[in-house]
Amino acid sequence: MKLFLMIINLFFIIVSIYAHESYCFRVYLHDKGIPEKAVETVLSTGCKLVTQSKWMSTLVVECADSLMVEQIKQLPVVDSVRCVWYGSGRLNADICTDDRTLLEPQTEKLPDEYGYAQEQIEMLNGMALHRLGRRGQGMRVAVIDAGFLHVDRIKAFASLRLLGTHNIVFPGSNVFCADDHGTKVLSCLAANLPGQMIGTAPEASYLLIKSEDMRSEFPIEEDYWAAALEYADSVGVDVITSSLGYSVFDTPEVVYAHSDLDGRSAYVSRVSEIAVEKGLLLFCSAGNEANLTWEKITFPGDVSDVLTVGAITPEKERSNFSSTGFTADLRIKPDVVALGTGVTVIGSNGNVQYANGTSFATPIVAGFGICLWQSLHWLTNREIIALIQQTASQANRPDVEKGYGIPDIYKAYRKGLE
């Protein structure tokens, strides 16, 4: 009898699990843009809208039954369909808790204004621009990341010029919960604790967007990232920095190969190209894949007019994890490098920490790129990228490990005035 009851209980557990599974499909429409009638037609199948991209003419819909995809494929407005997510509890949002372990920042201050971040600032020769008063004032910047834990409570961000927040993964939910990757990234840009840490663009205005679901790695995150890009553009952002990259997913099939690293094949790369055409200045991380199976830069770091940032050590050697080029069509990537081993960041407890990754090299460069564009506001996004490349440490001998080398931001500024 006990065995029978155990079997029955197991049956109901299995049924319960599978009853809550669902599937998300990316629907490519025939027509450009997103006509409301086309959306209504797709949703008439009984699926729910998750997100959409006007730039890419795609919808993502969630369906309770995978067989519904066959019905969607037959619709006259639909070009093609692909599965981008499956599982359960997609909208189980991050839980916000009142974390009493949050600490006040260290009281010890260093003599230099930049504090523990002095090395990463000096490496790019950006202090001269700061001394001219160019610290990002008037520039509107979107940081697209996985979450910004405690940014609303940390003293280093007390003077943060916050344009707003937007949660793509869990619509309407707080972005200041669960994950602190974005906290550390933002600190490289916007921290303002003299004597402990100053970011590279502490007086810019920031829009914080959560597009990454840290519970898994499915292609739907490319759709979330595209939605973040379009949202940022819709509210008038000038610059986007994103320390997220895509290559390998939690799917049985291989989504991308190295041959796709041509700047035109990956979904996020194509949407990035559109953003560049609209005038946005994009910075992205090269990825930390060098010691992993993928090895190469991640998407959208393969796009020509996106500034892709790799990582170096304090000795100015490539960090052993920093992803390398070439692209599939033999272009130089990453574009430039910055300190990515032993980077000074502010952690979610409000204190200075050290972190490794191209994730943190990227905002260091992006912040100075923001200040550079502030100073040379008549230039285009592409011209700012070209200036940074042309004045970097190995501009005359770029390679697949460090690209054009370490930026010299003040040199780029002087060249831009010529």
Secondary structure, 3 states (H helix, E strand, C coil): CHHHHHHHHHHHHHHHHHHCEEEEEEEEECCCCCCHHHHHHHHCCCCEEEEEECCCCEEEEEECCCCHHHHHHCCCCEEEEEEEEEEECCCCCCCCCCCCCCCCCCCCCCCCCCECCHHHHHCCCCHHHHHCCCCCCCCEEEEEECCCCCCCCCHHHCCCEEEEEEECCCCCCCCCCCCCHHHHHHHHHHCEECCCEECCCCCCEEEEEECCCCCCCCCHHHHHHHHHHHHHHHCCCCEEEECCCECCCCCCCCCCCHHHCCCCCCHHHHHHHHHHHCCCEEEEECCCCCCCCCCECCECCCCCCCEEEEEECCCCCECCCCCECCCCCCCCCCCEEEECCCEEEECCCCCEEEECCHHHHHHHHHHHHHHHHHHCCCCCHHHHHHHHHHCCCCCCCCECCCECCCCCHHHHHHHHCC
